[in-house]
Amino acid sequence: MQISELELDIEKSDFSFDPAFRADVLNGLSQTQKAIPARWFYDLEGSRLFEAITRLAEYYPTRVERGLLDRHAGQVADRLGLAPTIVEFGSGSSIKTRILLDAMPGATYVPVEICGEFLAEACAGLSADFPHVEILPVEANFMNPVSLPSPRGSGPMLGFFPGSTIGNLQPRAAVDLLRSMRATLGEGSSLLIGIDRLKDRQRLLRAYDDADGITARFNLNLLQRLNRELDGTVPIGAFQHRARWNDDWSRVEMHLEATRPVEFEIAGETFALDHGETIHTENCHKYTPAQMRTLLQAGGWCEECHWVDGDGDFSLILASSVPDLAGP
């Protein structure tokens, strides 16, 4: 992979001020353990860097999940028909969605993505390759309730949440998101979700600290975004990428570690870190099959099909919404 392929002329980009971004950053940097929510990775540069990560040898989840989709998309079509409305939460480049659209050519596609520029790029490519598919893009943060456009068709609703993105959330927040998805998609809907499995910690750490340094660039780009969009003065060269395993929470954590004492401003406020202090930027929780079922059930979903690759690395699960029933 040539790094030059990923370079952007960021000085020419037109960044708009996002008050939610400012609020999250100022609040997170004010904590004892400084932190910035992972959703703010995904400006245009961050989105492109993440797509590069998915092509790395060390980053197995994308490769393995695509193989599972290739093998089992036909079974999803057998259950839901050829014309569902596919709502992808955090659509990115929509690469994996192409597999579903090939299997369900009458589908309507609703990509939900926080970065409008990246969403527009992906939809342009899909429209060219799938001219008969109705594409209804929604620029939104899927962590909040999403108002969906009305599709022409009347097929069943299928939520699509690949990439083990659910693992980025604390379990309580993951349950809240699953419930929000169920409310967005409605009664009788289905959810196709990818979840990474618990495995050897060294293999997990390599997936988040690749030899080419792409993941490091992805992490450090968050600091560059602070400087670009929030009048930041963060000395980028004073930070390094760190990936850590947290056994108590069964997760890989990504941090930005200060290599020396630093002081900087963000949106007019001053912050300081000592040497070795970190900004916590991402969690990647890993689950056992039993934990996956419990997570889905707590979020209002019932597992219908559970597919696993030959090495037991990754799970692809088709779940159905659980009806709202009165109970004790």
N, C-alpha and C positions, 0 to 999 in steps of 0.2 A: 504494500500500500504506500503510495506516495503522499506525504503530508501536504505537499503543495496543492494537491487536488482539493484540499479542504479549506484553503485560505479564502478569506473574505476581505473585501475592501470595507472594513467596518466604519471608517471615517465618513464614508458616503451614505451610510445607512441612516434612516430617519427614525430615531427611537422616541417613543411617546412615554410620558411619565405615567406610571401606574401607581396609584395611591396604595393599593393592596400590597404591592411589592415593597414599597417604602415602609409600610407599617410592619410587615413581617420581618424585614431586615432589622429595623430599629429595635423591635421587641426581642428578636432572637439574639442580637449582639449585646443586649443588656443583661442576659442571663449569666449565671455562674458558668455553666457549660454553654458557651456561645454556639448558636445553631442558626441555620437558614433552611427553610423547607425546600425539599428536593424539587418541587414543581417549578422553582425559579431557575433551574438549569436551562430551561428550554426556550431561550431566545433562538433566533435563526441560526447563529453559530453553534449554540449548544445542541440544537436539534440535529444539525449536520454532523457534529462530532459524535453524537450518540449513534447515528446510523453507521458511522465508521466503526464504532465499538462492536456493533452487531456482526460485523464481518471479520472480526479478529479470531484467530485460532483458539485463543484462551477462552473466549466468551462463547461457551457451548449453548446457552439457552436458546438463542435465536435459531441456530442451525438445527438443534434437536426438535424444537417446536415446529419448525417448518416441515420437517420430516413427518411428524405426527399429523399435521394438517393435510399433507399430501396423501397420507394413507387413510385418513378417516373423514375427510370432508364429504365424501359420498354418503357416509352413514348419517352425517348431520342432515344432508339433503333428503335422505330417505325418511327421516323423522319429521322434518319441517316443510318439505316440499321445495319446489324450485324457485319460489318467488317470495321469500320472507323480506322483511325490512331489517337490514343489518345495521345496528347502531354500534359503532366502534368508539370506545371511551379511551381517548389519548391515541389518536389514529397515526400520528407520525407520518411516515412515508407510505403507509397503507400497503406495504409489500406483502404481508401475510394475507391481507384481505383479498388479494388477487386470486389466491387459491380457493377461497370461498365463492368468489364471483364466477370462477370457472365451473364450479360444481353446481351453482345455483344461478343460472344465467338470467332468470327473471327477477332477481332481487333488486330492491331499492337500497342504496347505501347512504348512511348518514354518519360521516366522520365527525367526531367531536375532538377538537384540538385547541390548545391554549395559544399556540403561535400562529397568527393569521397568515404570515408570509409563507411559512412552511406548509400550512394547510392548502393555500392556493397552488403552490408548486405541485403537491401530491395530487390534488384534484384535477389539475390540467393534464397530468400524465395518465391518470385513470380514465378521464373522458376520451382521450385519444385511443386508448386500448380497449375500452368497453363503451362504445358509443350508444348502445341500446340500454345501458343501465342509468336509471335516474339517480343522480348524486346530489344530495342536499347537505352541504357542509355547514357546520355550526362551530363558530369560534367561541370557545367557552372553556372555563376551568371545570372539568368534570367532577372535581371534589365538591362543587356546589350543585344544587338542583339544576337540571338542564331542561329547558323548554324545547321540545322537538318539533320540527316542521311536519306538516301533514303530507305523507307520501301519496302518490296516485293510486298505488295498489292497496290491497286489503289483506295481505299475507300476514303470517304470524310475526311477532317481534322477537328478534334474536340480538341480545347484547353480546358484544365481542370484546374481550379484555385479555389480550395475549401478553406475552413477554414477562410474566410473573410480576407485573407492576403492582399487584396486590401486596407483594412482599415489601414494597417500599413503605408501607404503613404499619404503625403500631397495631396490634391485633384489635384493640377497641375501635380505632379509626377505620380499620379494614372492614369490620362488621358494619359500622355506620355507612361506609361507602356502598357495600353490597345491598344494604336496605334502601339507600338512595337510588341505586340502579334499578332495583325492583319497582320502586315507586315511579321512576321515569318510564320504564318499559311497560308496566301495567300487568294486570291479571292475565294469566295464561301465557306469559312470555317465557323465553328460555335465555340461558346465559352460557356462552362458550368461553371458558377461562383457562389460561395457562398458569401453572404454579410450579415453581422450582422446588426440588426435593432436597431434604437434608442429606449431606454426603461428606466426604473427606474435606476437612477444613482447608488444607493446603490447596486443593484443587479449586475450592471456592474463592480463596484469596487471589489466586492467579487470574481468575475471571474478572477481578476488579482492580488488578494492578498489572496490566499487560507490559510485555517487554518493550513494545514500541512507544509507550508513553501516551497513547491516545486517551486512556482513561484519566491520566493526570491532566492532560490539556482540557478535557471535559470539565473536570473539577475546578481547575484554576480559572476557566472561562467565567465562572460565577463571580469571581473577584473582579475580572475585567468588566463584567456587566454592572457591578456596583459603581465602578468608576465612570462608565459611560452614561448611565441612566440616573444615578443618584448623586452626581457631583462628588464622587468618592476620590480619596487620595491614597488608596490602599497600595502599598509597595508590593507588587505581584511577586517580585524576585525574592521576597522575604518569607514566602510560603512554599510548602511542598505537599504533594498528595500523599495521603496515608490510607491504607486499607487495613482494617482490624477485624478479627473474629471476636464476637461477644457470645460466650458460651451460655450465659444466663438467659439470653434472649434468642438464641439460635439464629444469629444474624451476622452478616458482614456489615461493617460500618465504614463509611467514607468520611474522612476528615481532611481539613486543610490545616497543616501544622506550621506554626511560626518557627523559623530557623534562627531567629534572634528577637530581642524585644522590639516591638513595633507600636507605633501610635499613628492613627489616621482619622480622617473625618468622613462621615457619610451623611448626606443631606443636612449638613451644618452641625451634626453632633459628633463628639470625639470619643473614640474607643481605643483601648490599648490591650495588647496581649504580651505575656512574658514568653521567653524562649521555651518552646515545647508545648505551649498552650495551643488548643485547637478550636477550629470552627467545625462543628458537626454538620455535615451536608446531606447525608443519605443513609438510610437503613435498607437492608435487603434480607428480609426474614426468609428462612427456609423451613419447610413443613414436612411432616410425615403424612402418609395417606389418611390416618385417623384424624389428625389435626385439620387437614383440608376439609374433611366431611363436617367436622364440628364448626369450622369457620363459616362454611356455606350455610349450614342449618341456622346458625345464629343470625345470618344476614337475610334469611327468608328464602333460601334456595335448597332444593333437594337434588342430590347427585343422581343422574340417570345413566350416564356412561362415563367410564374412567379409563382413559388410554394412556399407556406408558411406553417409552422407548425401550429397546432391548437391554440397555445398560442400567435402566432404572433411574435415569438422571432427572426426568422431567415428566410432569403430568398434564394432560389435556382433558378437561372435564366439561361435559355437557350437563347442565343442571336446569331444572324447571322451577318456576316460582311456586312457593307454597301459598295456598289460599289463606286469606285472613279468616280465621275461625275464632269464635268466642270460646273462652276456656277459663279454667280456674286461675 
